[in-house]
Amino acid sequence: MNNFLVVTNKQKDSAFACTNRIRGYLERHGKSCFTETGDVSELNIPAGVECVIVLGGDGTLLRAARNAADAKVPLIGVNLGTMGYLAEVDSAYLEEALDQLMADDFTREKRMMLSGRVVCAGGAKERREDCALNDIAITRRGSLQIITFHIYVNGQLLHTCHADGILVATPTGSTGYNLSAGGPIVEPHAQLILLTPICPHTMSSRTIVLSAEDEVAIEIGENKKGFVQEVEACFDGSVTMEMYAGDRMEIKRAEKVTEMLKLSQDSFVEVLHKKMDV
């Protein structure tokens, strides 16, 4: 690889020490290096860039993934955060990682994404849609209240759930919000969709594992007490959409994928052991 883009989380690299360290090393080896800061949800990827290096944590990488997937450019993360499950490279080993990238010594991994669109009740408003690498979370907003969710799979009613929210996750997202909500850890290359209730108001609610080919629709039910159901759909913790009773979120596997670069030969189990101490 010869052409790189470094995306920096300014809160994690405020003095740009790590950014300049990467750019200087690449340029000394005759490579080109662009830099980008600020809101990476509007990431500009110059023509010819072969790799996006994301400095920060998993949140920064997730925000960059949407634009990288559109441009069909692979990502690799440098962890400047805490756990950094998606950000593989430790800042202490930057030069070794850059040597591998320049020598094309890596494995390409394609990760499935989810496509979600909001369909308003009665078709009163235009449809809104976006994509997520990790998950789409549909949660309450405003005052504390139990939300009624009608969950459909391939057009058939699967379950009516009363909870604080519903999380629809990919295998890549299984170690994120899904795990915190009590969902299972899934091998990231699996082709599955996970439905995990968030604080369900029943003892019997569990994660439901579906095929990646299934199509899910989550409809916001009416509140029996007469309160307006105010719900927020959030894509990878950044892009948000308001929803109300009668609206539905239609979710399926996205046509595009996120391509990530893997430098180490560690297995999925070894990564779990190192990152999560399991």
C-alpha positions, 0 to 999 in steps of 0.5 A: 500500500502507498496511499493512506488516510489518517482519521483522528479523534481530536479528544484522544490525540489532542496534540496530534502526536500520534497523527504526526508520528504516523504521517512522518513515518509513512512519508519518510518511506515514500508514501502519501498520507492525508489526514482528517479530523473533526466529524468523521461521519462526513469523512472525505476520502480522497481518490486513490486512498488504499487504507483508512487508519483510524486513531481513537477507539471503537466509536471513532472507527464505527463512525468512519466505517459508513464512509469507508464502506461507501468508498470501498476502502478498508479500515484499520484502527489504532486504539487510543481508547479503553478496550478497543475491541475493533481497533486492533493496533496498540499505539506502542507498536505503530511502526511495526503495524505500518511496516506490515501495511506498506508490505501488504502483509495483512488479511482482509476481512469483510464484515456484514452491515445492517440497513435500516429504514424508518417507515412512518405511520400512514406514510405521512413522512418520507422514509429515512434510512442508514446503515450500521456496522455494529447495531441499530438500537431502538430505545425510549426517549423523554420520560421513563416509560415502558415501550411496546415493540411488535417484532416481525420477521419476514412479514410474520409477527414473532413477538410483542415485547415490553422493554426499554429498547430493542437492539438489532446487532451484527456479529461484529456488534455482538461484543458491544452494546449487545454484550452489555445488554446480556446478548451472546458473543458471536464470531465476527465472520458469522452471517447472523442477525441478533435481536436483544431486548434492553431491560425487558419487563418480563422474565422470559425475554432472551436474545433471538438469533436469526439468519442474515437473510431474514428481514426484521420489522419493529413496530412501535406499539400504542401506550395503554396509559395514553402517553405518547410513545417517544422512541429514538433509533440510533445507528452505531451510536451516532446517527439518530432518528425519532420514531413514534407509535405506529412507526416501524423500523425495517432492518435487513442485511445491507448490500455493502460491507465494511472491509477491515484489515487484520495484521495479527494471526491471533484467533477469535478466541485469543482476541477474546482472551486478550481484550475481555479476559474471558 
